Amino acid sequence: MKKTQLLFLCSVLTGALLLNACRSIRNFTETPKPWTGEATRKTNLPVHDPAKKTVFIIADSKLTVLFDMLAPFYLFNATEKANVYIIAKEKVPILIRKDLFAMPQLSFREADSLKLQADAIVIPALSIRDEHQDPEVIDWIKSHFLPGTKMLAICDGSATAAATGLYDGKPITTHASDFASVKAHFDKPVWVQNVTVTKSGNLFSTAGVSNAVEGSLIVIDELFSSDVMNKVLQDVRYPSPVVKTAHRSVALSGSDKFTALKKVLLRKNRDIGALLDNGINEFDMATILELYGRTFPASFKTYILNGSAVTTKYGLTLISTGDSRMNRLDELHVVMPGFHARPDASYFKHTKIITYSDSRDKYLVNTCLERIGKQYGRRFENFVKISLDYNN
């Protein structure tokens, strides 16, 4: 082969690799935009049952990590013994992923007007991960942390929790890959690793994203009973008869990042969709969106068939603002049972429909990871696990 032909072949191959990677990289690096519509959407105040405990899950309209917020929301609701509220400084839709928003059920002012007292406060990872926190959010959390209140910081929500000063001299943890960076901003808490959940009195914190489950289950156990906790554990088909507390705090390494780069360059970067419908299970939805969102897809969109909003199983309003056309999808993930693509629908002609049966007997996190491993290899599956801090 002549040198010019070889150079041409190399340039074509390089171009093909870069073209394959381009959309995936753009999708990953593009910063999701917070809500730009009306400042508020009219929603009724939730009905409060005074016979139940009250759980506040703090949210930030600029960005709140999807699984950090929705896993506890589902788990505490599944006890059937708690009023569970997504609460934010203002009644503005919360960005949880590109073009997908969750409507907070209460603003700080509304909760105070109802004179609600917190039995538990959950702090997911919010948009600010250093000491430059919103003072109004910090003050509200501190003023509602009463002697009997339990506080649970999830993943990089540790930054907001540490900023309250309540964890000074107390153990706290965070995502293994963010541990050093978050710790650098707060030197008064006692930073620990290799546990899924820390506990000091009524103060709890978790390792990375996936450990929102362990943290919620442990607080549920203390807030209610082991029987209630076991019921919730079985509801999500947790992969152990007891809550796992041992943890390997493994940060993403250069080798892991190279594995992700090889996938982006050499494997198919899929166009993925997820179909949302009324009554959708918050835990299942959060699991699917969180895990497949970490596979560096060429695109990943959420769709609502009728309108732009749905109401989840436990009453949360989700709003999708993206393009509703389902054309050229490689995969459409359908969380709700009973969906069947019309055989004459041209946009499903080359689309693989991924369904999740309610009768499954496996923890959905493991189901998704196994499928990701089959698609992209075990090393990339391990990359996704580490990015979730799923090393129990």
C-alpha positions as CSV (number, residue, x, y, z in Angstrom):
1,M,0.0,0.0,0.0
2,K,1.4,3.4,-1.0
3,K,2.2,5.9,1.8
4,T,-0.4,8.4,0.5
5,Q,-3.1,5.7,0.6
6,L,-2.0,4.6,4.1
7,L,-2.2,8.2,5.3
8,F,-5.6,8.6,3.7
9,L,-6.8,5.4,5.3
10,C,-5.5,6.6,8.7
11,S,-7.2,9.9,8.4
12,V,-10.5,8.3,7.4
13,L,-10.3,5.9,10.4
14,T,-9.4,8.8,12.7
15,G,-12.3,10.8,11.4
16,A,-14.7,7.9,11.9
17,L,-13.5,7.4,15.5
18,L,-13.9,11.1,16.3
19,L,-17.3,11.3,14.6
20,N,-18.4,8.3,16.7
21,A,-17.2,10.0,19.9
22,C,-18.3,13.6,19.1
23,R,-21.9,13.4,20.0
24,S,-21.2,11.3,23.1
25,I,-18.6,13.8,24.3
26,R,-20.9,16.8,23.6
27,N,-23.7,15.1,25.4
28,F,-21.5,14.5,28.5
29,T,-19.9,18.0,28.6
30,E,-22.9,20.1,27.8
31,T,-24.1,21.8,31.0
32,P,-27.8,21.2,31.7
33,K,-29.8,24.4,31.9
34,P,-32.0,25.2,34.9
35,W,-35.7,26.0,34.6
36,T,-36.3,29.1,32.4
37,G,-40.1,29.1,32.2
38,E,-42.5,30.7,34.7
39,A,-41.0,31.2,38.1
40,T,-43.7,29.0,39.7
41,R,-46.2,26.4,38.6
42,K,-49.5,26.3,40.4
43,T,-49.7,23.2,42.5
44,N,-51.8,22.3,45.5
45,L,-50.1,21.9,48.9
46,P,-49.7,18.2,49.8
47,V,-52.1,16.8,52.3
48,H,-50.3,16.4,55.6
49,D,-51.1,13.4,57.8
50,P,-50.2,14.4,61.4
51,A,-50.2,10.7,62.5
52,K,-47.1,10.1,60.3
53,K,-43.5,11.2,60.6
54,T,-42.3,14.1,58.4
55,V,-39.3,13.8,56.1
56,F,-37.9,16.8,54.2
57,I,-35.6,16.1,51.2
58,I,-33.7,19.3,50.4
59,A,-33.5,20.3,46.7
60,D,-31.7,22.9,44.7
61,S,-33.5,24.2,41.5
62,K,-30.2,24.7,39.7
63,L,-29.3,21.0,40.0
64,T,-30.1,18.1,42.4
65,V,-28.6,14.7,41.7
66,L,-31.4,12.5,40.5
67,F,-30.7,9.2,42.4
68,D,-29.7,11.1,45.6
69,M,-33.1,12.7,45.7
70,L,-35.5,10.2,44.2
71,A,-34.2,7.0,45.9
72,P,-34.8,8.4,49.4
73,F,-38.1,9.9,48.2
74,Y,-39.3,6.4,47.2
75,L,-37.9,4.5,50.1
76,F,-39.3,6.8,52.8
77,N,-42.7,6.8,51.0
78,A,-42.6,3.0,50.8
79,T,-42.8,2.8,54.6
80,E,-46.3,4.1,54.3
81,K,-45.6,5.9,57.6
82,A,-44.1,9.2,56.5
83,N,-45.1,12.4,54.9
84,V,-42.2,12.8,52.4
85,Y,-41.7,16.3,50.9
86,I,-39.2,17.5,48.3
87,I,-38.6,21.0,49.6
88,A,-36.7,23.9,48.1
89,K,-36.0,27.6,48.8
90,E,-38.5,28.6,46.1
91,K,-41.3,26.8,44.2
92,V,-39.3,26.4,41.0
93,P,-38.9,23.2,39.0
94,I,-35.7,21.3,40.0
95,L,-33.2,20.3,37.3
96,I,-32.5,16.6,37.8
97,R,-31.1,15.9,34.3
98,K,-31.0,17.6,30.9
99,D,-34.6,18.6,30.0
100,L,-36.1,16.9,33.0
101,F,-37.4,18.7,36.1
102,A,-39.1,17.7,39.3
103,M,-41.6,20.1,40.9
104,P,-40.8,20.7,44.7
105,Q,-43.9,19.9,46.8
106,L,-43.1,22.7,49.3
107,S,-41.1,25.9,49.5
108,F,-39.3,26.7,52.7
109,R,-42.0,29.4,53.3
110,E,-44.9,27.0,52.7
111,A,-43.5,24.4,55.1
112,D,-43.1,27.1,57.8
113,S,-46.6,28.4,57.2
114,L,-47.9,24.9,57.8
115,K,-45.7,24.7,61.0
116,L,-44.2,21.4,59.9
117,Q,-41.4,19.9,62.0
118,A,-38.9,17.5,60.6
119,D,-38.4,14.0,61.9
120,A,-35.7,13.6,59.2
121,I,-33.9,15.9,56.8
122,V,-32.2,14.4,53.8
123,I,-29.6,16.4,51.9
124,P,-28.8,15.1,48.4
125,A,-25.8,16.4,46.3
126,L,-26.8,19.9,45.2
127,S,-25.3,22.3,42.7
128,I,-22.7,23.8,45.2
129,R,-20.0,21.4,46.4
130,D,-17.8,23.8,48.4
131,E,-18.0,26.2,51.3
132,H,-19.8,28.9,49.1
133,Q,-23.3,27.6,50.1
134,D,-26.6,29.5,49.9
135,P,-26.9,31.0,53.4
136,E,-30.7,30.8,53.2
137,V,-30.5,27.0,52.7
138,I,-28.0,26.5,55.4
139,D,-29.9,28.6,57.9
140,W,-33.2,26.8,57.1
141,I,-31.6,23.4,57.6
142,K,-30.0,24.4,60.9
143,S,-33.2,26.0,62.2
144,H,-35.2,22.8,61.5
145,F,-32.7,20.4,63.0
146,L,-34.3,19.8,66.3
147,P,-33.1,17.5,69.1
148,G,-35.2,14.6,67.8
149,T,-34.5,15.2,64.1
150,K,-32.3,12.8,62.1
151,M,-30.2,14.2,59.3
152,L,-28.9,12.2,56.3
153,A,-26.3,13.7,53.9
154,I,-26.0,11.7,50.7
155,C,-22.9,11.6,48.5
156,D,-21.7,15.2,47.8
157,G,-24.6,16.5,49.9
158,S,-21.9,16.2,52.5
159,A,-20.7,19.6,51.4
160,T,-24.0,21.3,52.3
161,A,-24.2,19.2,55.5
162,A,-20.6,20.1,56.6
163,A,-21.4,23.8,55.9
164,T,-24.1,23.7,58.6
165,G,-21.4,23.1,61.3
166,L,-23.6,20.3,62.7
167,Y,-21.0,17.7,61.7
168,D,-18.0,19.5,63.3
169,G,-16.0,16.9,65.2
170,K,-18.4,14.2,63.9
171,P,-17.8,11.5,61.3
172,I,-18.9,12.2,57.7
173,T,-18.2,10.6,54.4
174,T,-18.9,11.3,50.7
175,H,-18.3,9.8,47.2
176,A,-14.9,8.2,47.0
177,S,-14.0,10.0,43.8
178,D,-14.9,13.4,45.3
179,F,-13.6,12.7,48.8
180,A,-10.4,14.7,48.6
181,S,-12.0,17.7,46.8
182,V,-14.9,18.0,49.2
183,K,-12.8,17.4,52.3
184,A,-10.4,20.2,51.2
185,H,-13.2,22.8,51.8
186,F,-14.2,21.6,55.3
187,D,-11.7,20.7,57.9
188,K,-13.9,20.5,61.0
189,P,-15.8,17.3,60.4
190,V,-14.0,13.9,60.8
191,W,-13.8,12.6,57.3
192,V,-13.9,8.8,57.1
193,Q,-14.0,6.2,54.3
194,N,-14.7,2.5,53.7
195,V,-18.2,2.6,55.1
196,T,-21.5,3.0,53.3
197,V,-23.0,5.1,56.1
198,T,-21.6,7.1,59.0
199,K,-23.6,7.6,62.2
200,S,-23.1,9.9,65.2
201,G,-26.2,10.3,67.3
202,N,-28.8,11.7,64.9
203,L,-26.3,12.6,62.2
204,F,-25.8,10.3,59.2
205,S,-24.0,10.5,55.9
206,T,-23.4,8.1,53.0
207,A,-20.7,7.3,50.5
208,G,-21.4,8.0,46.8
209,V,-24.7,8.0,44.8
210,S,-25.7,4.3,45.1
211,N,-25.4,4.4,48.9
212,A,-28.4,6.7,49.2
213,V,-30.2,3.3,49.6
214,E,-28.2,2.1,52.5
215,G,-28.4,5.5,54.3
216,S,-32.2,5.7,53.8
217,L,-32.7,2.1,55.0
218,I,-30.6,2.7,58.2
219,V,-32.5,5.9,59.0
220,I,-35.8,4.1,58.3
221,D,-34.8,1.4,60.8
222,E,-34.1,4.0,63.5
223,L,-37.1,6.2,62.7
224,F,-39.6,3.3,62.5
225,S,-38.5,-0.3,63.1
226,S,-36.6,-3.1,61.7
227,D,-39.8,-4.7,60.4
228,V,-40.6,-1.5,58.4
229,M,-37.1,-1.4,57.1
230,N,-37.1,-5.0,56.0
231,K,-40.4,-4.4,54.2
232,V,-38.8,-1.6,52.2
233,L,-35.6,-3.6,51.7
234,Q,-37.6,-6.4,50.1
235,D,-39.7,-3.9,48.1
236,V,-36.6,-2.8,46.1
237,R,-35.2,-6.3,46.1
238,Y,-32.1,-5.2,47.9
239,P,-29.3,-7.7,47.2
240,S,-28.7,-8.7,50.8
241,P,-30.9,-9.7,53.7
242,V,-29.2,-7.0,55.8
243,V,-28.1,-3.5,55.0
244,K,-24.5,-3.5,53.8
245,T,-22.2,-1.2,55.9
246,A,-18.7,-2.4,54.7
247,H,-17.5,-0.4,51.7
248,R,-14.5,-0.1,49.5
249,S,-13.8,3.6,48.9
250,V,-12.3,3.3,45.4
251,A,-11.9,6.5,43.4
252,L,-11.9,6.5,39.6
253,S,-8.3,5.9,38.4
254,G,-6.6,6.9,35.2
255,S,-7.1,3.3,34.0
256,D,-10.8,3.6,34.6
257,K,-11.0,6.9,32.7
258,F,-9.0,5.3,29.8
259,T,-11.6,2.5,29.8
260,A,-14.4,5.1,29.4
261,L,-12.4,6.8,26.6
262,K,-12.0,3.6,24.7
263,K,-15.7,2.9,24.9
264,V,-16.5,6.4,23.6
265,L,-14.0,6.0,20.7
266,L,-14.4,2.4,19.8
267,R,-17.9,1.2,20.9
268,K,-21.3,2.2,19.6
269,N,-22.5,5.3,21.4
270,R,-26.3,4.8,21.5
271,D,-29.2,7.2,21.2
272,I,-31.3,6.2,24.3
273,G,-34.8,7.2,25.4
274,A,-36.7,6.6,28.5
275,L,-40.5,6.7,28.5
276,L,-42.2,8.3,31.5
277,D,-45.8,7.7,32.4
278,N,-48.2,8.5,35.2
279,G,-47.7,6.3,38.3
280,I,-44.1,5.7,37.4
281,N,-42.0,4.1,40.2
282,E,-39.5,6.8,41.3
283,F,-36.8,4.3,42.4
284,D,-36.9,2.3,39.1
285,M,-36.9,5.5,37.0
286,A,-34.0,7.0,39.0
287,T,-32.0,3.8,38.7
288,I,-32.4,3.5,34.9
289,L,-31.7,7.2,34.2
290,E,-28.7,7.3,36.6
291,L,-27.0,4.2,35.3
292,Y,-27.5,4.5,31.6
293,G,-26.7,8.2,31.9
294,R,-23.2,7.1,32.9
295,T,-22.6,5.0,29.8
296,F,-21.7,8.1,27.7
297,P,-24.6,7.7,25.2
298,A,-24.7,9.8,22.0
299,S,-28.0,11.2,23.5
300,F,-30.3,10.3,26.3
301,K,-33.8,11.8,26.3
302,T,-36.9,11.4,28.4
303,Y,-40.3,11.2,26.7
304,I,-43.9,11.7,27.9
305,L,-46.5,10.5,25.4
306,N,-49.3,12.9,26.3
307,G,-48.4,16.4,27.4
308,S,-45.2,17.5,29.1
309,A,-45.8,16.3,32.7
310,V,-46.5,13.2,34.6
311,T,-47.3,12.4,38.3
312,T,-45.1,9.6,39.8
313,K,-46.3,6.8,42.1
314,Y,-45.9,8.9,45.2
315,G,-47.2,12.2,43.8
316,L,-44.2,14.0,42.4
317,T,-44.7,16.1,39.3
318,L,-42.1,15.5,36.6
319,I,-41.8,17.9,33.7
320,S,-40.0,17.1,30.4
321,T,-39.0,20.0,28.2
322,G,-37.0,18.3,25.5
323,D,-37.9,17.3,21.9
324,S,-40.8,14.8,22.1
325,R,-40.1,13.1,18.8
326,M,-38.9,9.5,19.3
327,N,-37.0,9.1,16.0
328,R,-33.7,7.4,15.4
329,L,-33.5,5.8,18.9
330,D,-31.3,2.7,19.4
331,E,-33.1,1.9,22.7
332,L,-36.3,3.0,24.4
333,H,-36.4,2.0,28.1
334,V,-39.9,1.6,29.4
335,V,-40.3,1.5,33.1
336,M,-44.0,1.1,33.3
337,P,-45.5,-2.3,32.3
338,G,-48.0,-2.7,29.5
339,F,-46.4,-0.6,26.9
340,H,-46.3,-2.0,23.4
341,A,-44.8,-0.2,20.4
342,R,-47.2,0.0,17.4
343,P,-45.7,-2.2,14.6
344,D,-46.5,0.5,12.1
345,A,-44.7,3.3,14.0
346,S,-41.7,4.1,11.8
347,Y,-39.7,5.6,14.7
348,F,-39.6,2.2,16.4
349,K,-38.5,0.4,13.3
350,H,-34.8,0.2,14.4
351,T,-35.5,0.7,18.1
352,K,-34.9,-2.0,20.8
353,I,-37.7,-1.7,23.4
354,I,-36.2,-2.4,26.9
355,T,-39.0,-3.3,29.4
356,Y,-38.7,-4.0,33.2
357,S,-41.2,-6.4,34.6
358,D,-42.7,-5.8,38.1
359,S,-42.2,-9.6,38.7
360,R,-38.4,-9.3,38.5
361,D,-36.6,-10.7,41.5
362,K,-33.3,-8.8,41.2
363,Y,-32.1,-5.4,42.5
364,L,-32.5,-3.1,39.5
365,V,-29.1,-1.6,39.9
366,N,-27.6,-5.0,39.4
367,T,-29.9,-5.8,36.4
368,C,-28.8,-2.6,34.7
369,L,-25.1,-3.1,35.4
370,E,-25.2,-6.7,34.0
371,R,-26.8,-5.4,30.8
372,I,-24.2,-2.6,30.5
373,G,-21.5,-5.2,31.0
374,K,-22.9,-7.3,28.1
375,Q,-23.1,-4.3,25.9
376,Y,-19.7,-2.7,26.6
377,G,-17.6,-5.2,28.5
378,R,-16.9,-5.9,32.1
379,R,-14.2,-3.2,32.5
380,F,-16.7,-0.5,31.4
381,E,-19.3,-2.0,33.8
382,N,-16.7,-1.7,36.5
383,F,-16.2,2.0,35.5
384,V,-19.9,2.6,35.9
385,K,-19.9,0.9,39.3
386,I,-17.0,3.0,40.6
387,S,-18.7,6.2,39.2
388,L,-21.7,5.2,41.4
389,D,-19.5,4.3,44.3
390,Y,-21.2,0.9,44.2
391,N,-18.4,-1.1,45.9
392,N,-20.2,-2.7,48.9
